[in-house]
Amino acid sequence: MQQLARAWLAGLLAGACAFTGAAAQDGGAVQAEAAPAARAPVVVELFTSQGCVSCPPADELLAELAQRDDVLPLALHVDYWDYIGWEDSFAQAAFTTRQKEYARSAGRRMIYTPQLIVGGHLEVAGYKPNKVLNAIASEKDRPARVRIDVTPAQDGALTVRLTPLRAIDGPARVIALRFRPLAEVHIERGENAGRTLHYANIVTDWTLIGTWDGTAPAEFTLQKPTGPDTLRGAVLVQEDGPGPVLSAARLD
């Protein structure tokens, strides 16, 4: 499965700064499994910015988590600090929107950098490594709810098959993403001026490939993408809201 995913990807697809502002039938041969739900990695999203002086320790923590097989850490760079002197070269407005969605779901009016969301529902604002590790441990103890299998389709595409293991609360989002494993950036202006910072698992593409009601197995197709072969990928299944991440599978 790792060789298949690499071939697909070769073409693929202690403080905080605040800002207010279709079902498929079983059949055919059983094929390789990408990530059994019981062993799915815990998804950790870090909302960060190159322009935030409080973020580098959290960026380093994410890089440490990237060494673990049981964690899928993702750096989502936001754009709302670009005005203070340095435009984040990885920032996307879509990631700011996602962070605001988490805030609305939690009934909050403010968003922060750094902020980590573990498993889609456990929030850690600021640099608090022990709290992050405890949240990861808590997520690992949750029963698996969805199984993800990835198999080859036509023309280099992949078929993502979802199998419910337990009932889910309402519709779920099926998300495909790509990320850059490592990058080094020299910051010339703003709060981090003069520093050379290192980043890990920088999300470059985030695509909703469908929604799923979770009542029966379903299949989704990832078309053969184009782009650098240095990027890696993953598939997430997350309750709408956004809510808890139900499962995740790496494609590398």
C-alpha positions in Angstrom: 0.0 0.0 0.0 2.9 2.3 0.7 4.3 1.8 -2.8 0.9 2.5 -4.3 0.4 5.6 -2.3 3.9 6.9 -3.2 3.2 6.3 -6.9 0.0 8.3 -6.5 1.7 11.1 -4.6 4.5 11.2 -7.2 1.9 12.9 -9.4 -0.4 14.4 -6.4 -2.5 15.8 -5.5 4.2 29.4 26.6 1.9 32.2 25.2 -0.7 32.8 22.6 -1.5 35.6 20.2 -5.3 36.4 20.0 -7.2 37.7 17.0 -10.9 38.6 17.3 -11.9 39.0 14.3 -22.8 7.0 -2.5 -23.1 3.5 -0.7 -21.0 0.6 -2.2 -21.6 -3.1 -2.2 -19.1 -5.6 -0.9 -17.5 -7.8 -3.5 -14.3 -8.7 -5.3 -10.9 -9.5 -3.8 -9.8 -8.0 -0.6 -7.0 -5.5 -1.3 -4.4 -3.8 0.7 -5.5 -1.8 3.7 -4.2 1.8 4.1 -4.9 2.3 7.8 -7.1 0.0 10.0 -9.4 2.2 12.1 -8.0 0.7 15.3 -4.5 2.0 14.4 -5.5 5.3 12.8 -3.2 8.1 13.8 -4.4 10.9 16.0 -4.8 14.1 14.0 -3.2 17.2 15.5 -3.9 20.5 13.7 -1.7 23.5 14.6 -2.9 26.9 13.6 0.3 29.0 13.3 1.9 31.9 11.6 5.4 33.0 10.6 4.5 36.4 11.9 3.5 35.3 15.5 6.3 35.5 18.0 4.6 32.9 20.3 4.5 30.3 17.5 8.0 28.9 17.1 7.9 26.6 20.2 4.6 25.1 19.0 6.1 24.7 15.5 9.0 22.8 17.1 6.5 20.6 19.0 4.7 19.7 15.8 8.0 18.7 14.2 8.6 16.4 17.2 5.2 14.9 16.8 5.9 14.3 13.1 8.4 11.6 14.2 5.6 9.5 15.7 3.7 6.9 13.7 0.6 7.2 16.0 0.2 10.9 15.3 -0.7 12.8 12.1 0.4 16.4 12.9 -0.7 19.1 10.4 0.5 22.7 10.3 -2.2 25.1 9.0 -0.8 28.5 8.5 -3.3 31.4 8.9 -3.2 34.8 7.2 -4.5 37.2 9.8 -1.1 38.2 11.2 0.3 39.1 7.7 -0.5 42.8 8.3 2.0 43.2 11.2 5.1 43.2 8.9 5.6 39.7 7.5 3.5 37.8 5.0 3.4 34.1 5.9 4.6 32.3 2.8 2.4 29.2 3.7 -0.7 31.0 4.8 -4.1 30.3 3.3 -7.4 32.1 4.0 -9.1 28.7 4.0 -7.2 27.8 7.1 -8.2 30.9 8.9 -11.8 30.0 7.9 -11.3 26.5 9.3 -10.0 27.9 12.6 -13.0 30.2 12.8 -15.3 27.2 12.3 -13.8 25.5 15.3 -14.3 28.6 17.3 -18.0 28.9 16.3 -18.5 25.2 17.2 -17.0 25.8 20.6 -19.0 29.0 21.2 -16.0 31.2 21.2 -15.5 34.6 19.6 -11.7 34.7 19.5 -9.0 32.7 17.6 -5.4 32.3 18.6 -1.9 31.4 17.4 -0.6 29.1 18.3 -3.6 26.9 18.8 -3.8 23.1 18.5 -6.9 21.0 17.9 -6.4 17.3 18.8 -8.8 14.8 17.2 -11.0 17.6 15.9 -12.4 18.6 19.3 -9.8 19.0 22.0 -8.3 22.5 22.1 -5.0 23.6 23.4 -4.2 27.4 23.1 -0.6 28.5 23.4 2.5 26.3 23.9 1.4 23.6 26.4 3.2 20.4 25.4 2.0 18.3 28.4 -1.6 19.2 27.7 -1.1 18.3 24.0 0.4 14.9 24.9 -2.4 14.2 27.4 -5.0 15.1 24.7 -3.3 12.7 22.2 -3.3 9.9 24.8 -7.0 10.6 25.4 -7.8 10.3 21.7 -5.8 7.1 21.4 -8.1 5.5 24.0 -11.3 6.3 22.0 -12.9 3.3 20.2 -12.5 3.2 16.5 -15.6 4.4 14.6 -14.6 4.2 10.9 -12.3 2.0 8.9 -10.5 3.5 5.9 -9.3 1.3 3.0 -7.5 2.6 0.0 -7.2 0.6 -3.2 -6.0 1.4 -6.8 -8.6 2.6 -9.3 -8.3 3.5 -13.0 -5.7 5.9 -14.5 -3.6 6.2 -11.3 -6.5 7.2 -9.1 -7.3 5.8 -5.7 -10.6 4.5 -4.3 -11.2 5.4 -0.6 -13.6 3.0 1.0 -15.3 3.9 4.3 -16.8 1.2 6.6 -18.7 2.3 9.7 -17.7 0.4 12.9 -20.0 2.4 15.2 -22.8 5.0 14.7 -21.7 8.5 14.0 -23.5 11.7 14.9 -24.8 13.2 11.6 -23.0 13.6 8.4 -19.2 13.4 8.1 -16.8 15.2 5.8 -14.3 13.2 3.7 -11.2 15.3 3.2 -8.1 14.7 1.1 -5.0 16.8 1.9 -1.4 17.2 0.9 1.5 18.5 3.1 5.1 19.4 2.8 7.2 17.4 5.3 9.9 20.0 6.0 10.7 23.7 5.2 13.1 26.4 6.4 12.2 30.0 6.2 14.3 33.1 7.0 12.0 35.8 8.5 13.1 39.3 7.4 10.4 41.5 9.0 7.8 41.5 11.8 7.9 40.0 15.3 10.3 37.2 14.2 12.6 39.3 12.1 16.1 37.9 11.8 15.1 34.3 12.7 15.4 31.2 10.5 12.5 29.0 11.5 11.9 25.3 10.7 8.4 23.9 9.9 7.0 20.4 9.5 4.0 18.9 7.8 2.9 22.2 6.2 -0.5 21.7 4.6 -0.6 22.9 1.0 -3.9 21.5 -0.3 -7.1 20.7 1.6 -10.0 19.3 -0.5 -13.5 18.2 0.5 -14.1 15.1 -1.7 -17.5 14.3 -0.3 -19.9 13.8 2.6 -21.0 10.6 4.2 -23.9 9.7 6.4 -22.1 6.8 8.0 -25.0 4.4 7.7 -23.4 2.0 5.2 -20.0 1.5 3.4 -19.2 4.1 0.8 -16.6 4.8 -1.8 -14.9 8.0 -2.9 -12.4 8.5 -5.7 -9.2 10.5 -5.5 -8.3 11.5 -9.0 -4.6 11.3 -10.2 -3.2 14.7 -9.1 -0.3 16.7 -10.3 2.4 18.4 -8.3 5.8 17.9 -6.6 6.7 14.4 -5.7 8.0 15.7 -2.3 4.5 16.2 -1.0 2.8 13.6 1.1 -0.9 13.0 1.6 -3.7 11.8 3.9 -7.4 11.2 4.1 -9.5 12.4 7.0 -13.1 11.5 8.0 -14.5 14.2 10.4 -17.9 14.8 11.8 -19.5 17.9 10.3 -19.3 21.1 12.4 -16.3 20.6 12.3 -16.4 18.0 15.0 -14.4 14.9 16.1 -12.1 13.3 13.6 -13.5 9.8 13.1 -10.5 8.3 11.3 -7.4 9.2 9.3 -5.1 7.4 6.9 -1.7 8.4 5.5 -1.0 8.0 1.8 2.7 7.9 2.0 
